[in-house]
Amino acid sequence: MSLDIDALRNEKVRILGISGSPRHGTTDYLTELALESAATASGIETDFLPLHKVKINHCIQCERCLKLDPGQSYEHYCPPFHDDMDELIPRFLAADGYIIASPVYEMNYTPLLGIFMGRFRPLWRVFKGVHRNKVGGAISVGGTRYGGQETTVQLINSFFLLNEMINVSGTSGGYIGACAWSQDKLPPEFNDPSGEEKVRDLGRRVAEVTKIVKAGRAIFPDGRPNLDSLDENPVAE
Ligand SMILES: Cc1cc2nc3c(=O)[nH]c(=O)nc-3n(C[C@H](O)[C@H](O)[C@H](O)COP(=O)(O)O)c2cc1C
């Protein structure tokens, strides 16, 4: 097999930025800043998803998604609820890399982001490996200087890891994700140049690693299933 290096170099890579704030505020601003920075790498397409604009139910652990009937596909991933997740799942799957951001709520990510992430259970449990070797980086913003930004990015990182993704941060000094301090201020009063620098670094790094991994998968196929061409639906264990 010969590789078309130029085709690999020019292949488009899609980065999805998700803001977990229930309002249009600083987290939206920082997510868009990270996407802007990601787009400075060549061949990057970005998509921005602010969760305050969508209506989704929380998982009730009915377990019906783990026992899909023959012929049902991932499009039936959530038998009890047909809400905005019907459109968000394909949109999520279309991305190669992710930037997930949240305001700090009680030293954690927001309940809204938790509801969104909780709806991915059937995908990783039933359609195993569907996010394998995608790339993810986390951002948090808190009102207090040391208000739980690090615990929040750590918990978002767990979502990437449990989904078999490659978890990245920024450049040196980016630690485990980009942490910002808002002092409860909204843009344009929000003023944290150091936090913004970390956010830009993280956006760029997610883009670079996503490009590298996508090109590398042409050489080392990783078994990530293509849900649209599955002949048979796997059965959950
Ligand atoms: C319910 C609630 C809980 C919060 N808990 C924390 C916290 O534990 N630590 C912290 O630093 N800030 C906390 N904050 C402040 C927000 O994280 C902060 O104002 C953030 O910048 C809001 O981002 P947004 O503008 O994107 O909504 C909390 C805010 C709310 C509404």
The ligand as a Tripos MOL2 file, in Angstrom:
@<TRIPOS>MOLECULE
LIG
   31    33     1     0     0
SMALL
NO_CHARGES

@<TRIPOS>ATOM
      1 C1        -24.1960   26.8760   41.3000 C.3       1 LIG1
      2 C2        -22.8360   27.4940   41.1160 C.ar      1 LIG1
      3 C3        -21.7600   26.9040   41.7230 C.ar      1 LIG1
      4 C4        -20.4810   27.4630   41.5850 C.ar      1 LIG1
      5 N1        -19.4220   26.8430   42.1920 N.ar      1 LIG1
      6 C5        -18.1820   27.3570   42.0300 C.ar      1 LIG1
      7 C6        -17.0620   26.6890   42.6240 C.ar      1 LIG1
      8 O1        -17.1730   25.6460   43.2740 O.2       1 LIG1
      9 N2        -15.8450   27.2490   42.4330 N.ar      1 LIG1
     10 C7        -15.6610   28.4130   41.7240 C.ar      1 LIG1
     11 O2        -14.5200   28.8600   41.5690 O.2       1 LIG1
     12 N3        -16.7030   29.0540   41.1380 N.ar      1 LIG1
     13 C8        -17.9510   28.5520   41.2640 C.ar      1 LIG1
     14 N4        -19.0160   29.1810   40.6470 N.ar      1 LIG1
     15 C9        -18.7810   30.3790   39.8180 C.3       1 LIG1
     16 C10       -18.6790   30.0900   38.3090 C.3       1 LIG1
     17 O3        -17.8380   28.9910   38.0510 O.3       1 LIG1
     18 C11       -18.0860   31.3020   37.5590 C.3       1 LIG1
     19 O4        -18.8580   32.4530   37.7710 O.3       1 LIG1
     20 C12       -17.9270   31.0540   36.0680 C.3       1 LIG1
     21 O5        -17.1080   32.0540   35.5160 O.3       1 LIG1
     22 C13       -19.2600   31.0480   35.3160 C.3       1 LIG1
     23 O6        -19.0370   30.7550   33.9510 O.3       1 LIG1
     24 P1        -20.1160   31.1360   32.8200 P.3       1 LIG1
     25 O7        -20.0920   32.6300   32.6720 O.co2     1 LIG1
     26 O8        -19.6590   30.4680   31.5950 O.co2     1 LIG1
     27 O9        -21.4440   30.6280   33.2500 O.co2     1 LIG1
     28 C14       -20.2910   28.6430   40.7940 C.ar      1 LIG1
     29 C15       -21.4000   29.2360   40.1700 C.ar      1 LIG1
     30 C16       -22.6620   28.6780   40.3320 C.ar      1 LIG1
     31 C17       -23.8470   29.3220   39.6390 C.3       1 LIG1
@<TRIPOS>BOND
     1     1     2 1
     2     2     3 ar
     3     2    30 ar
     4     3     4 ar
     5     4     5 ar
     6     4    28 ar
     7     5     6 ar
     8     6     7 ar
     9     6    13 1
    10     7     8 2
    11     7     9 ar
    12     9    10 ar
    13    10    11 2
    14    10    12 ar
    15    12    13 ar
    16    13    14 ar
    17    14    15 1
    18    14    28 ar
    19    15    16 1
    20    16    17 1
    21    16    18 1
    22    18    19 1
    23    18    20 1
    24    20    21 1
    25    20    22 1
    26    22    23 1
    27    23    24 1
    28    24    25 2
    29    24    26 1
    30    24    27 1
    31    28    29 ar
    32    29    30 ar
    33    30    31 1
@<TRIPOS>SUBSTRUCTURE
     1 LIG1         1 GROUP 0 **** ****
